C-alpha cells in the first residue's frame, strides 16, 4: 500500500506520449481579400493593421475551422492611443448616426486650460479623409480666434498621429473580421489567410444589428447551429469602446445565414460585465436548447432558453476569484489578475436524470465547481439555488486555467496557462492533483493556450496566442506567435490517469453512434433572416415550433466592458521558435470528414515527463 501511495503523485503528473501536431502557425495574421486592390486600400486607410489581431478562440464544424479574433491595438498603437483617448472618444461617440448635429458632444483637449469645443464629424469622411480639415469642422464657443487656430492645429496633429498609429474610423483597432474560418478541405497552407464568416458585411464593426464587434467564444451544436457571443466591445483597458450591447447570434451552418440575434437584457449584466465563455446544452430536440454564459468580471452566470427566447442571471460566491490566487507567472512575466472570476465552463454528457452537469472555475482560482443544468434551466431557481452549486476539488499549484471542454465519456481537457500546457481529468475519479495529467506541454509553442475544443470526430483542437505578451509587452513578429494544434483525443489520454474505463468507453461509443444529428421536428420554418447579409438558401434550414420574433434592441449605457488589466510584469526574454512537421497528405474527397496523415513522433526540443515513447503513423481524423 505504501508503494501505491507513493506512485499516485507520479502518475498524476505523467504526460501523454503522443504529441499534438502543429496544424497551423502564423507570425502575424492576414485575411483573404477578394482582390489585392481591396487589401491595399485597407492597409493605406488603416482599416487593416494585421499586428492588432489577437486570436482567442476556435471551433471545428465539418470542413470549417473557425478562428475568433479580439480587436485590440498592439503595444505600439496603444502607446499613442492612450494619449489620444480624449479626442478619440468623441470620434467614436458618433454611434450609429451618420453625423452629429451642431449641438453634439463637447470635448476637452489637453491644452493646458482645456479649450471647450464642439465636434461636427461625418462618419463616411472619417474613413477616407486625407487631411484633418476634411475630417473635422470645429466651432469654438466663447473663445477668441487665436484659440481657434491653436485648437485646429491640435486636432490636425492628433489626427495625423492617429492615422500613423493605425487608427482610422470606428474600426480603430483595424482588423476586417472578428469571426473567421479556415477551409479544411482546401489545399494545405501552414499559414493560411482567414476568410470572414458569414461574410465581410456580417463582420462590420459598430453595426449593432447586422454586424459583429468582438466575438470572444463560439460553439457549434448538434443541430448545425453556430452560437456566437458578441461582446459588443472592442479595444483593451482604457481604449475599450462599447458601441453595441451584448448579443447572442445564432447561425444556420448549412446556409451560413443568421437565424437569431438575442440582445441580453439590462438585468443580465452589471457595470463590470465581461462575458468570457459560452456552453450550449441541447436536450431532447433542437428546440430544447439552453446556452450558458460566464460573466468573468461581473461574477455571474447567464442562462438563455432557445425555446422561450429568454434569459436570466445567477449569482454565487463561487463565481468570484480566490483572493489568494491572483498572482500569475507566464513565460517569464509576473503579473496580477486578481479580479478574474468565472471563466472556463464545460458541460458533461446527459446523466441518468436527464440533465447535464456544468463544470466551472474562476480564472484567479485553482478550484473546480459544478452545478446541475436542472437548476440552470429553471428561471425560478435564480433566487433559491445557493446549495445547488458544489465544490468539486482543487488542481494544486500553478493551475490557473482559461478554457475547458468535456468529452462524451467524461474526460475534461483544460488549458493550464501557468504551465504552457493542456491538462486532463477523468470525471470518474475525484478531483485532486494526483488525478490531473498533462497531455501536452510546450514552453515555446503553448505560451498562453487560449482555447481548446473536441470536435464530433473526437479530435482535440487547441490554440495558443501569447496573450499576456501581446497585452503588456511586445510580440516579436519575426517569430511564430500564434499556433493551432490538433490530435485524436484517445491518443492524448492513452496510458494516463485520464483514460476512461472500458465501461465508460462502450457507453460513450453507443451514445456517439446514436446521436449523430438530431432530426428536425415538423414545425413552422424560420421566417427571420438577415437579408442584408445576402439572400438565404432555405434548403436544409432549421425549424422552430413558433415563428422567431425580432429581438428588441436593449442597451445598458452603464455596462462598461473591459478586459482584465495586467498591473505589473518583469522584463520578458524572447524565446526562439522551433517549427516542425506538417501533414503530408490531404484527402478531401469527403468534405464532412477530411483526413490528414502525418508521422507522430517525440520532439527533442520539448522536454516532458514521458510515460512511454513510440513512433506511429496515425490519421488525424477517423
N, C-alpha and C positions, 0 to 999 in steps of 0.2 A: 504493500500500500504506500509506503514511503517513496518507493521508486516512481510509482504512478503519479503521486502528488508532485514530485519534482519535475516530471515531464510535462505537466499541463502548461506552465508558462511558456515553455519552448514551443509546444505545439501551437499555441495561440499566436505566437509571433512569426511562425514559419510562413514563408512566401510560396506562392504557386510557382511551378516550374515553367509553365508556358507563358511567355511574354505577350502582352498586347502588341499589335503591329501598328506602326505609324502609317495611317492611310493617307492623310493629307497634312501639309505643313505650309506655313507662309512666313516670310519676313514681315510683309505688310500686305494688307488685303486690297483687293480690287474687284471691280464689277464688270459684268459682260454687257457693255453698252450695245445698242443696235448698230452703231457705226462709230468710227474713230472721231468723227467731227463732233458728235454729241459729247463724247468723253472729254475732248479738248476744251469744249465750251464750258463744261462744268469745272474743269481744272482752272481755267482762266478766271471764271467768275467767283471761284472759291466755294462753289456748291459741292465739290468733291475734294476732300482732304483725306486721303487714304490713311494717314497716320492717326486720324481721330476715331478710327473704327476699333472697337473692343468686342470681340466675340464672347458671348456669355452663356449660350445655350445651344443644344442640338436636339433633334428628334428624327427618327427614320420612319418613313412610311413607303413601303414598296420600293419603287425606283427613285425616290427622292430622299435626300438627306438635308433636313432643314438646319440652317445656321442662323442664330439670332445675334444682333449687334446692339450694344448700348452706344448711344451717341454722346460721346464725351470728348472734350478737347484734350489733346495731348499736353504734356507739361509745358512745351514752348508756347502753345496757344493760350493755355491758362494763365501764364505769367502776364501776358498782355491783357487778356480778357478780364482778369481780376481788377486791374487798374482802370478798366473802362466800363465796369458794370453799371455805373450811374447813368451815362448816356445810353448804354446798350439796353438797359431795362426798359427805357422808353421807346426804343425802336421795336422791341418785342411786345410792347403793350398794345400794339395795333389790334391783336386778336384776329377775328375773322373779318373785320371791316376792311374795305378797300382803302380807306384813308380815314384820318382823324379830322374832325371839323376844327375850326379856328378856336373853339373853346375847349380843345382837348387837353391832354395831360401837360403838366408843367414839370420841369426838371431843374435840378441844381447842379451845375457843372463845377468841377473842382477848380475854381478860380479865386482862391482866397476868400473873399466875401460872398462867393457863390451868386452869380447873376441869375435871377429868375427869368426863365424864357418859356415860350410855348413852341411846341414842335408841330409842324404840319407835314406829315410824311405820307408817301404813296407807296403801297406795297409792291406794285409792279416795278416802279422806279428803283426800289431797293435792290432788286435782283440785277438790274442792268446798268445802273448808274456808273458813269465813268469819272465823274467829278462829284465832290460833295455838294456843289450848288445845284446839281441835278437831283440830288437826294433830299436835301433839307431846305425848307423855307422858314426862316426864323423871324418872329415878330416880338421884339423885346417890349416889355411892358414897364413903363415908368423908368426907362433907362436912357441915358444920353447916347448920341450917335457914336461917340468914341467907344463906349462899352459894347455897342452892337458890333463894331468891327472886331473887337477882341473876341467876342463870342463866336462870330463867323470863323475866325482863324482857328479857334479852339476846336470847333466842330469839324472843320476840314482836316485838321491834324489827327483828330480822333478817328475820323472815317478812314483816312489813309492807313493808320496803324491797324485798324480793324481788318481791312482788306488784306494787308500784308500778313497778318496773323492767321488768316483763314476764315474770318467772319464775313458772311455775305448777307443773306436775308435771314428770315426766321430759322432757316436751317443752318445756323451759325456753326453747328458742330459738324456739318459738312460731310455726311455720307448719304448716298442716294436712297438707301433702303435699310430698314431695321430688320425686316423678315425676308429671308433669302433661302435658296436651296441649291444643292449640287445634284445634277442628274447622275445617278449611279450607273445607268446603262450607257452613258456617253463614253467616248474614248478616254482612257485613263490619263489624267493630268495630276501630278503630285501637288500642284499649287493652283487649283482651278479658280477661275473668276466666278463670282457669285451672280446668280440670277434672282431678281426680286420676285417675291411671292405675295399676293397673286399676280401683281403687275407693278409697273413703275407708278401708275396712278394710285394704286392701292397702298402705297407707302409714302404718300405726300405728307410731309411734316406740317403740323398745325391745322390740317384738315380734319377736324374732330369727327365729323360724321362719316367720311368715306376713306380717310387715310389712317396711318399708324404713326405714332411718335417714337416710343421706345418699347419694344417687345422684350420682356425680361425672361419669360418662360412660356413654353407651349407644351401641348400634349395631344397626340393623335389617339383616338379611341377605336374600339372595335366596330363602330358604326361608320367608319371612314369620315369622321369629323375631326377637324383640327381646331383645338381650343387655344386661342391666342389672347394672352393677357397684355393689354396695352396700358402702361403706367400713366400715359398722358403727359409725361415729362421728358425733358432731355437736358443733358448737362450734368454737372457734378459740383457738390459743395455749394459755394455761393454763386456759381454760374448756373445753377439749376433753374429751369424755367418750366412753368406748369400751364401750358396753353389749353389743355383738354382734361376732362375728368377721367378717372379710371374706368376702363371699359373692357368687357369680355367679348371678344369677337370669335365667332364660330364659322368655319368654312367647310363646305362640302368638298372633300378631296377628289371626288370623281368628276366634278365640274369646275373646280377652282373658283367657286363663287361663294361670297359671304352670305350666310343664311340667317345669321342673327348677330345683333350688336346689343349688348346689355350694359347700360351705364350703372355703376354701383350707386346705391342710394347714399344720400348725405349721412344717414345713420350708420352706414357700413364703415366709414372712415373717420379718422381723427386728424388733428393738425399735423402730427408727425408721421402719418401713414406712409409706408413704403412696402408694397406687396412684392415679395421675393420669389414666390413659388406657387405652383398650381398642381393639383392632383384631380383626376377625373374618375368617378365611380359609376360604372354602368351596371344596372341591375338586371331585371327580368327582360327588358327590351330597351330600345333606343330612347324611348320617352322617359323611362325610369333611370334618369341620369342626374348626378349631382357633381358639382365642381367645388373643390375646397381650396381656398387661397390663404396663404400665410402672410400676415402683416408684420414684417420684421421689426420695424421701428415704432409701430403703434401698438404692438403686443396684442394682436387679435387673430382670430381665425374666422374667415368668412365662408359661409356655405351658400351655394346657389342651386336652385332646383330648375332643371330644364323644363319639366312639365308645367310647373307653376309660373315660370319666368319671374322668379322672386328670390331675393337674397336676405340673409340675416347674419348677425355677427356674434361670435362667442368671445368672452374674455376669461382669462385664467392666469394665475400667478406662474404657472408652468410655461407660459409663453414668454416670460421675461428672462433677461440674461442672468447668468450666475455672476455676482459681483466679484468672485474670486477667480474668474476665468476670462477676464478681459484683455489679458496680455498675449500678444501673438508674436511668433518668430517664424518668418518665412523667407527663405532664400537669402539669409544674411541680414534681413531687415527686422528690426524690432519696432512694434507699434501697438497702439491700444485701440481696440474696437469694443469698448466696454458697454456700449448701449445696444448691441446687436441681439435682438430677440429671436423669436421663432422663425426659422429659415427653411431647413430641409424637411420635406414631408413625403411620405410614401405609403401606398395602400397595399394591404395584404390581399390574397385571393379571398373569395367569398367563403365564410365559415359555415359551420353546421346550422347556425341560427339564421342564415340568410343575409348576414351583414359582413362587412369587411372591418379590419382594424386600421386606423390611421396612425402611423408612427410619425413622431415629430421631435425636433430638437432645436433649441436656440443656437445661433451661431457662436455666441460667447458662452459656451457651456460644453461639458463633457458627458452630459446625461441624456438618456433617451426616455421619451414619454409615449403614451398611447391613449387612444380613445376609440370607442366603437362608433362606426358610422350610423348605428341605430340612434345614437344621441345626436349626431351632427345633422341627420336628415330631418329631425323634428324641431321646427321653429319654437315650439312651446318649451323646449328644454334649455333655451338660452339662459334663463334666469334660475334654473334649478338643475344644474348638472355638475356641480363642483367635484363631487366624489366619483363621477364617471371618468375623469381623467386620472391616469395611473402612471407611476414611475416604473419603467422597465428595468433600468440599470445604468451603470456608468462604463465608459470605454477605457478610462485610465488617462495618463498624462499625454500631452501633445496630441489631442484627438478632436480639435475643432473640425467641424465638417460643414460643407455647403450643401450640395445636392445629394439626394439618396433615391434609390429605386428598389423595388422588390419583385422577385420572380414569382411565378405561379406556385412553385414548390417551396416558397418561404425563405429564400436566400436574399438578404438585403445587401446591396452594394452602396458604398458612400465614399465621397471624396474627402480625404484627410489632408487638409491644406497645410498643416504644420509639417507633415512628413513627406510632402511631394508624392503622395501615394493614393491608391484606391484600396479600401478595406472591405471586408465582408463579415457577415454574421448570419448564422443559421438559426432561424426563429424557433427551431425545435429545442434549442439549448438556452440556458439562462444567459442574460446579457451581462457579461463581465469581461475583463481584459483577456482571460485565458481562452475565451471563445471568439475572440476577434482575430482575424487573419489579414495579412497584407497580400493582395492578389497582383498588385503592380506597384512598382516604385521606381522613380527616375528623377534624380536630383537635378537634371537639366531639362528634360522634356516635359515633366509633370509639375513644373513650378506653377502653383495655383490651379489645380484641376477645378474647373468651374461647374461642369455638368456631367452627369452620367445617366445613360438610358439603356434599357433592354428592349430590343425590338421583337416583333412577332415570331421571328425565327430563332429567338433565344441567343442572339448575338449582343454583346456589350459594346456600346459606343461611349467614348469619353472625350472631352475637350479640355485643353489647358490654355490659359491666356495670359499668364504672368500679370494678373490684375493688380496686385499690390505694387509691382514695379511701375506699371503703366500709370497708376493714380498718383503716386507720391515720389517717384524718381523719374527715370527716363529710359525708355527702351532703346536698345541698340538695333536699328533696323537693317544692319548688315548681318545680323544673326537671325536664326529661326525663333520667332516669338509665339506663334500660335500653332497648335497641333491637334489633330483628331486621331484617336486610336480606336481600334476595334479588335475583337477576338470572340470566339464562341464561349459562352458562359461556362459550360461544363468543363472546358479545358482550363479555365482560370481557377476554378474552385476544386478541381480534382486533387485528391490526396491532401486537402487542407481540412481544417476543423469545420469549414463551411459546407462541405459536401453533404447533400441531403441523404437520408436513409433510403433504402430501396423502396419501402412502402410509400414514402413521400414522392419518389420519382414516378412510381406507377400511377399514383393518383394524379400527379401533375400532367403526365403524358395523356391520360384519358381526358382530362379537362381541356387540354390544348386541342386535342383532336375533335372534341365535341363542340367547341365554342367558336371556331374559326371566324365566322361572321354572324352577327345577329340579324336575322331576317327582318326586313321592314314590315311593319304591321299595316294591314289595309286601312287606310285613313285618308284624310284630306291632304293633298300635297302642299308644300310651302308656296306661298304667293309673294313673300317678301324677298326680293333680290336687289342687290345694289346695281342697278342698271347703268349707273355712271362708270362703273368699273368694267363694263363690257356686257354684251348680250349673253345671258346664261344659256347653257346647254342643259336642258331639263332631263335628259336621259340619265338614269342612274341616280337621280337626286333623292335626298332623304325625305321622310314623311313625318308629319306630326298629327296628333289627334285633333288639333284645332289650328285655324289659321294663326300665323305668328303676328302679334301686334308690333307696330313700330315702336322701338324704345324711345322714351322721352328723355330729352337732354336734361340731365341734372348735374349741376356743378357746385362744388363746395369751394368758395373763394378762400376758405381758411385752411384748406388742405395743402400745406407746403411739403412737397415730396422731395426728399433728398437721399442720396446715397450716403452711407456712413463715411465719416471723415477720419483719416489717419492723422493722429496728432503728433507723433514723433517716430523717428526711424534712424537707423545707423546708415553709414555710407555703404552702398551696395557695390561689391566687387563683381564685375562682369564675369560670366562663365562661358566657356566655349560650347558650341553645339556639336552634337555627333549625329549627323544624318546617317540613315541606314536603309535597308532594303525596302522595295516597294513591290506590290503584286505584279506578277509577270504575265498572267493570262487572264483575259476577261471573257466571260461567256455572257452575252447579252441577249440570248435567244428568248429567255423567259424574263420579261421585264418585272414581273412581280417577285422574282427570287433570283437576282443576279448572283453569279458565283465568281469569286476572285481567288486564285490559288497563289500560295506563297509558301516558302520554306520557313517554318518557325524554328528559331534557334536562340540560344543564350547569347547575349551581347556582353562582351568582356568589359565594355565601358560603363556598365550599370551594376554596381555592387549590390548584392542582396543576400539574404539568408536562404540558401537553396534547400528544398526538401528532396529533390531528385533532379537529374539532368538527363535530357534526351533530345533528339532532333527528329522531327516528323514533318511530313508534308500533309497539310490539312486544309480543306476548303474553308473559306471564311463563313460561307452560308451553306446550310444543308437543308 
